[in-house]
């Protein structure tokens, strides 16, 4: 999936990134779907220019299915990662869970 429109590129790990700052495309797409304007998205990601935000939204709109497939793959990767972590939590997580189950306040 080597996409590049000048605003969105796919890095060596298969992550779609925006501009020189490398902001993940999903950050802008999710904000766009939540109804944020390109200008408000720009304020959330000051490393991006307004042009890069508009360019990444245009990329998404022109490649909607490709981007949606990409987002589904990310979601599946996250679910698999979370399942692995839940199945074998770190000692710190185990201790926090134990404290919470025992009624101790976790700070």
GROMACS elastic network, one bead per residue, 0.5 to 0.9 nm:
[ bonds ]
;  ai    aj funct       b0    kb
    1    10     6  0.71078   500
    1    14     6  0.72081   500
    1    66     6  0.89203   500
    2     9     6  0.72353   500
    2    10     6  0.56632   500
    2    11     6  0.81913   500
    2    14     6  0.81277   500
    3     8     6  0.70305   500
    3     9     6  0.55046   500
    3    10     6  0.57545   500
    3    16     6  0.79613   500
    4     7     6  0.69365   500
    4     8     6  0.53051   500
    4    10     6  0.68419   500
    5     8     6  0.56737   500
    5     9     6  0.70166   500
    5    55     6  0.82695   500
    5    56     6  0.86261   500
    5    59     6  0.71738   500
    6     9     6  0.72962   500
    6    18     6  0.87300   500
    6    19     6  0.76115   500
    6    52     6  0.87891   500
    6    55     6  0.81293   500
    7    17     6  0.81760   500
    7    18     6  0.54983   500
    7    19     6  0.52264   500
    7    20     6  0.86059   500
    7    51     6  0.85982   500
    7    52     6  0.57234   500
    7    53     6  0.82434   500
    7    54     6  0.89658   500
    7    55     6  0.56920   500
    7    56     6  0.58523   500
    7    59     6  0.78975   500
    8    16     6  0.64329   500
    8    17     6  0.54838   500
    8    19     6  0.63736   500
    8    22     6  0.87324   500
    8    25     6  0.73408   500
    8    52     6  0.84050   500
    8    55     6  0.78144   500
    8    56     6  0.60202   500
    8    59     6  0.72151   500
    9    15     6  0.81236   500
    9    16     6  0.55410   500
    9    17     6  0.53456   500
    9    18     6  0.64550   500
    9    19     6  0.77046   500
    9    22     6  0.85454   500
   10    13     6  0.77677   500
   10    14     6  0.55156   500
   10    15     6  0.53444   500
   10    17     6  0.60363   500
   10    18     6  0.88164   500
   11    14     6  0.53211   500
   11    15     6  0.53917   500
   11    16     6  0.64481   500
   11    17     6  0.70134   500
   11    22     6  0.88801   500
   12    15     6  0.74127   500
   13    16     6  0.89393   500
   15    24     6  0.70125   500
   15    25     6  0.81654   500
   15    70     6  0.87422   500
   15    74     6  0.89714   500
   16    22     6  0.83462   500
   16    23     6  0.84345   500
   16    24     6  0.58789   500
   16    25     6  0.55015   500
   16    26     6  0.78755   500
   16    67     6  0.88345   500
   16    70     6  0.84667   500
   17    20     6  0.85312   500
   17    21     6  0.82023   500
   17    23     6  0.52831   500
   17    25     6  0.52019   500
   17    26     6  0.84932   500
   18    21     6  0.68413   500
   18    22     6  0.50296   500
   18    23     6  0.51260   500
   18    24     6  0.62009   500
   18    25     6  0.59422   500
   18    28     6  0.89166   500
   18    48     6  0.77958   500
   18    52     6  0.69605   500
   18    53     6  0.80284   500
   18    55     6  0.88272   500
   18    56     6  0.67198   500
   19    22     6  0.55664   500
   19    23     6  0.71554   500
   19    47     6  0.87745   500
   19    48     6  0.69035   500
   19    49     6  0.85093   500
   19    52     6  0.63672   500
   19    53     6  0.89489   500
   19    56     6  0.88027   500
   20    23     6  0.82484   500
   20    47     6  0.85295   500
   20    48     6  0.82232   500
   21    47     6  0.59382   500
   21    48     6  0.68010   500
   22    25     6  0.85529   500
   22    47     6  0.88197   500
   22    48     6  0.88290   500
   23    26     6  0.85857   500
   23    27     6  0.73009   500
   23    28     6  0.83581   500
   23    45     6  0.78805   500
   23    47     6  0.80131   500
   23    48     6  0.77381   500
   24    27     6  0.56730   500
   24    28     6  0.75228   500
   25    28     6  0.55134   500
   25    29     6  0.62631   500
   25    30     6  0.86376   500
   25    56     6  0.71610   500
   25    57     6  0.89024   500
   25    60     6  0.86462   500
   25    67     6  0.87723   500
   26    30     6  0.58134   500
   26    31     6  0.83246   500
   26    67     6  0.85622   500
   26    71     6  0.70623   500
   27    30     6  0.54934   500
   27    31     6  0.63024   500
   27    32     6  0.86297   500
   27    41     6  0.88870   500
   27    45     6  0.89581   500
   28    31     6  0.51344   500
   28    32     6  0.59826   500
   28    33     6  0.85678   500
   28    38     6  0.85773   500
   28    41     6  0.67016   500
   28    42     6  0.88653   500
   28    45     6  0.87274   500
   28    53     6  0.72095   500
   28    56     6  0.75475   500
   28    57     6  0.74256   500
   29    33     6  0.61429   500
   29    34     6  0.85973   500
   29    56     6  0.81947   500
   29    57     6  0.69120   500
   29    60     6  0.73306   500
   29    67     6  0.89423   500
   30    33     6  0.50553   500
   30    34     6  0.61973   500
   30    35     6  0.88221   500
   30    36     6  0.89984   500
   31    35     6  0.65686   500
   31    36     6  0.55573   500
   31    37     6  0.82588   500
   31    38     6  0.88827   500
   31    40     6  0.89604   500
   31    41     6  0.66373   500
   32    35     6  0.52479   500
   32    36     6  0.51581   500
   32    37     6  0.67395   500
   32    38     6  0.74465   500
   32    41     6  0.76178   500
   32    57     6  0.77048   500
   33    36     6  0.73208   500
   36    39     6  0.79972   500
   36    40     6  0.59609   500
   36    41     6  0.62236   500
   37    40     6  0.51800   500
   37    41     6  0.61531   500
   37    42     6  0.84964   500
   38    42     6  0.60511   500
   38    43     6  0.86693   500
   38    50     6  0.67605   500
   38    51     6  0.89585   500
   38    53     6  0.59795   500
   38    54     6  0.62580   500
   38    57     6  0.82583   500
   39    43     6  0.63631   500
   39    44     6  0.88195   500
   39    50     6  0.64108   500
   39    53     6  0.80925   500
   39    54     6  0.89292   500
   40    44     6  0.64037   500
   40    45     6  0.87608   500
   41    44     6  0.50469   500
   41    45     6  0.63263   500
   41    46     6  0.86023   500
   41    50     6  0.84798   500
   41    53     6  0.72606   500
   42    45     6  0.50398   500
   42    46     6  0.56957   500
   42    47     6  0.80287   500
   42    48     6  0.61702   500
   42    49     6  0.65727   500
   42    50     6  0.58340   500
   42    52     6  0.87246   500
   42    53     6  0.65276   500
   43    46     6  0.54307   500
   43    47     6  0.89836   500
   43    48     6  0.86582   500
   44    47     6  0.89638   500
   45    48     6  0.57770   500
   45    49     6  0.85548   500
   46    49     6  0.71636   500
   48    51     6  0.80249   500
   48    52     6  0.59813   500
   48    53     6  0.66727   500
   49    52     6  0.51096   500
   49    53     6  0.64336   500
   49    54     6  0.87539   500
   50    53     6  0.50814   500
   50    54     6  0.62218   500
   50    55     6  0.84368   500
   51    54     6  0.51667   500
   51    55     6  0.59126   500
   51    56     6  0.84990   500
   52    56     6  0.59763   500
   52    57     6  0.84999   500
   53    56     6  0.51944   500
   53    57     6  0.62329   500
   53    58     6  0.85804   500
   54    57     6  0.51017   500
   54    58     6  0.60812   500
   54    59     6  0.85301   500
   55    58     6  0.50049   500
   55    59     6  0.60777   500
   55    60     6  0.85962   500
   56    60     6  0.61634   500
   56    61     6  0.86193   500
   57    61     6  0.61627   500
   57    62     6  0.85593   500
   58    61     6  0.50653   500
   58    62     6  0.60564   500
   58    63     6  0.84242   500
   59    62     6  0.51733   500
   59    63     6  0.59445   500
   59    64     6  0.79870   500
   59    67     6  0.88270   500
   60    63     6  0.51016   500
   60    64     6  0.51871   500
   60    65     6  0.85630   500
   60    66     6  0.83017   500
   60    67     6  0.62536   500
   60    68     6  0.87292   500
   61    64     6  0.51631   500
   61    65     6  0.89168   500
   61    67     6  0.88527   500
   62    65     6  0.87746   500
   63    66     6  0.54095   500
   63    67     6  0.61720   500
   63    68     6  0.85996   500
   64    67     6  0.52187   500
   64    68     6  0.60169   500
   64    69     6  0.85298   500
   65    68     6  0.50106   500
   65    69     6  0.60094   500
   65    70     6  0.84244   500
   66    69     6  0.51851   500
   66    70     6  0.61734   500
   66    71     6  0.87163   500
   67    71     6  0.61408   500
   67    72     6  0.86050   500
   68    72     6  0.61846   500
   68    73     6  0.86412   500
   69    72     6  0.50726   500
   69    73     6  0.62880   500
   69    74     6  0.87202   500
   70    73     6  0.51028   500
   70    74     6  0.63034   500
   70    75     6  0.86967   500
   71    75     6  0.61497   500
   71    76     6  0.86319   500
   72    75     6  0.50314   500
   72    76     6  0.62057   500
   72    77     6  0.86115   500
   73    76     6  0.51158   500
   73    77     6  0.61622   500
   73    78     6  0.86078   500
   74    77     6  0.50486   500
   74    78     6  0.61327   500
   74    79     6  0.85946   500
   75    78     6  0.50704   500
   75    79     6  0.61459   500
   75    80     6  0.86228   500
   76    79     6  0.50425   500
   76    80     6  0.61459   500
   76    81     6  0.85463   500
   77    80     6  0.51549   500
   77    81     6  0.61313   500
   77    82     6  0.85782   500
   78    81     6  0.50499   500
   78    82     6  0.60358   500
   78    83     6  0.85065   500
   79    82     6  0.50990   500
   79    83     6  0.60787   500
   79    84     6  0.86395   500
   80    83     6  0.51049   500
   80    84     6  0.62680   500
   80    85     6  0.86993   500
   81    84     6  0.51702   500
   81    85     6  0.62436   500
   81    86     6  0.85831   500
   82    85     6  0.50766   500
   82    86     6  0.59805   500
   82    87     6  0.84277   500
   83    86     6  0.50692   500
   83    87     6  0.60018   500
   83    88     6  0.86182   500
   84    87     6  0.50817   500
   84    88     6  0.62192   500
   84    89     6  0.81600   500
   85    88     6  0.52162   500
   85    89     6  0.52333   500
   85    90     6  0.78022   500
   86    89     6  0.54929   500
   89    92     6  0.79440   500
   89    93     6  0.58382   500
   89    94     6  0.61929   500
   90    93     6  0.52622   500
   90    94     6  0.62494   500
   90    95     6  0.86892   500
   91    95     6  0.61137   500
   91    96     6  0.86066   500
   92    95     6  0.51481   500
   92    96     6  0.62088   500
   92    97     6  0.86027   500
   93    96     6  0.50754   500
   93    97     6  0.60630   500
   93    98     6  0.84554   500
   94    97     6  0.51550   500
   94    98     6  0.60872   500
   94    99     6  0.86200   500
   95    99     6  0.61131   500
   95   100     6  0.85456   500
   96    99     6  0.50637   500
   96   100     6  0.60953   500
   96   101     6  0.85453   500
   96   106     6  0.68665   500
   97   100     6  0.50584   500
   97   101     6  0.60597   500
   97   102     6  0.85008   500
   98   101     6  0.51368   500
   98   102     6  0.61351   500
   98   103     6  0.87293   500
   98   104     6  0.86464   500
   99   102     6  0.50882   500
   99   103     6  0.63807   500
   99   104     6  0.51022   500
   99   105     6  0.72453   500
   99   106     6  0.69162   500
  100   103     6  0.51860   500
  100   104     6  0.54626   500
  100   105     6  0.65868   500
  100   106     6  0.65972   500
  101   104     6  0.74850   500
  102   105     6  0.89663   500
  103   106     6  0.89260   500
